[in-house]
Amino acid sequence: MALSRREFVRRFGAGGAAVASAAHIIGYGREELLAFTGEAQGQRPTGPVAIRLSSNENMRGPSPKVLEILRSHPSKDLGLGYPPPNLAAFKEAIATFSGAKAENVIMSTGSGEILTAAVMAYCSPDRALVTADPSYSSPNGTARNIKAPVKLTPVDARLRLDLEALIRGAIGAGLVFLCNPNNPTSSVHTMADIESAVRTIKTRSPETGILIDEAYLEYATLPGSGTMAKLALELPGVFISRTFSKAYGLAGMRMGYAIGQPATMDKVGRAWGLGSLNELQAIAGITALKETVHMEWEKGENKRVRDWTQGQFKEMGYSSPDSQTNFIFVNIRKPAVQFRDACRAQGVAVGRDFPPMEKTYARISLGTMENMQQAMVVFKKVLGA
């Protein structure tokens, strides 16, 4: 849940000087709360965990310039709202970044609300949700809550979205959810592959909505991968969701957005409450979008850590798909719960179960190089390598 305006001011202080001491607000996101079964909802897992590799958080944090703008933003601007002074500028910045107009943008307190709204807008007891299996499960939960059928389509042999199977399942469906890159399998499809699938679905089933979740796209290095924003602007009922929670390092600030045609954005925005962004979120987002040099560094550093980590597992004889995200999905050849519990006992948290592959695969988020070097000692002990 997003912080209210009052709570932001209380925690950050009138001039924002408390930002550094409240770094956990920026760094942690929603998925952390789901990482361990048996934990009370709304509480962060407790226990002897020194390294958290469970929630795909960006352990390097946001750009230093984002932190600086939060510290220095005039306190008078925090009291000038309804709406916050820079909210319209934030929407314009997102639109410019995406090659769109402000009318093509809806913003939310984290992209999770957009995923919920998409299912609410397009699915019903007569209109199914179609999604990969495994994939990010939030849309599934929403669909089941509103009694909408869920069509699960297994990933292919390379643990990528099976686009042909998703096309077949889409006929007459309410919404197709394409998580690209996919969570938890870490795989990505090229823009050409996604465009072909989307156009085929819209030709065969014009009323079906298509949501392309690009939460991890900044980390994709596969040639030909990229955003489908242009296609979303062209086709009705097609839209993308993006987040500031991953590569931008702002998970705890809860900022997300969607891009699509105005009628599509209106339909999604009316289906479910998307939250109300505040002034600090707006200035942080505007600054983050301008930080292109920092983003290139973040991508490169994540790839360096990713290549090293996957190489270590490969040397031990444990395979994983070629990751295009800030996490890896490793075939540890044992139940994820056993691996998770053993790692946790030694101070390392890794991801929750991801059915139907939880008997053999575990998801491990990528921290800093130091995090991974320390965690690898634990992984080798647990796996007997």
C-alpha positions, 0 to 999 in steps of 0.5 A: 500500500502506498504511503499517504501524503501525510505519512510521507511528510511525517517520515521524510520531514518537511525538507526531505532531510530524512530520506537517507535514514529512511532508505528502506522506504525506497528500497523494498517492494511488495513482493518481499511480503510474499517471499515466505509462506506462513508469514503474517500478511503485511509484515516483513519476514523476520529472523537471521537474514543478512542477505535478501535475495527473495523479492527482485529488489534493486540492492544498489538503490536509486540514482544518487540524484534521485536521493538528492532531489528528495532531500532538497525539494522545497518543503512548501511544495509538499503542502501545495497539493490537490493535485501535487504541483509536479504530478502533471509534469511527471505524467508528461515525462512518462509520455515523452519517455514512451513516445506518447502523449499524456492522454496515453498514460495512467499512473498508479501506486506501483504497477500492481494496481494496474495489473489488478485493474486490467483484470477487473476491466477485461475479465468476468465469469464469462471472460477468462484470463489467459496467462503463462504457467509459471508467471507473475501470479497477481492477475490470477488471484484477481481473476479468481476473486471475481470468479473469472476463469483462468487459462494457464499455459505452460512455458515452453522447453526453454522456459519462455512464454509459449506464444502459440499456446497463448494465441490459441487460448486467447480466442474469446478470452477477456485478457491475455497477460504477457509478462515479458521478461517473464517472472519467475523464469527470467526469459524474454521474447523479442519485439518481433515475436511479441508483436506477431503474437499480439497482432494475431490475437487481435485479428482472431479475437478483437475484443480480447485485451492484452497486457504486456508487463515490462517490469524487468525490461530494462535488464534485458540484453537479448538483441531485438528485445524492447518495449511494445509501447508503440504497438500499444499506441496503435492497437485498441485494448493493448497496453503495457505496464512499467514500474520504477520498482526494479531497475530504478531502485524505487520499489518502496516509493510505489510508482508504476504506469501504463501506456495505451490508447486513451479509451483503453487507459480510461477503461483500465483506470475506471475499473479499479483504484490506482492510488494517488501519487504525491509530490515526492513520488512525482519529483523522484520519477521525473528525476529518475527518467532523466538519469540515462547515464545511471540507468546504463550503469545499472544495466551493465552492473546487473549483467556483470553480477548476473553473468558471474552468478549464473557462471558459478551455478553452471560450474556446480552443474546447475542449469538456468535459463539465460536470464534477462532480468535481475534474478535467475531461475535455477534448476536445483534438482530439489524442492525449493522449500528445502533449498530456501529453508536451508539458505535462510538458516544461514542468513540468505533469503531466496524466493518463494515457491513458483508452482508448477516448478517448485519441486525442482526450481528456485528463484534467486534475486541478484543483489550487489556483487558482494551480496552474491559472493557471500551468498554463493558460499551458502549456496555451495554448502546447501547444494553440497558443491 
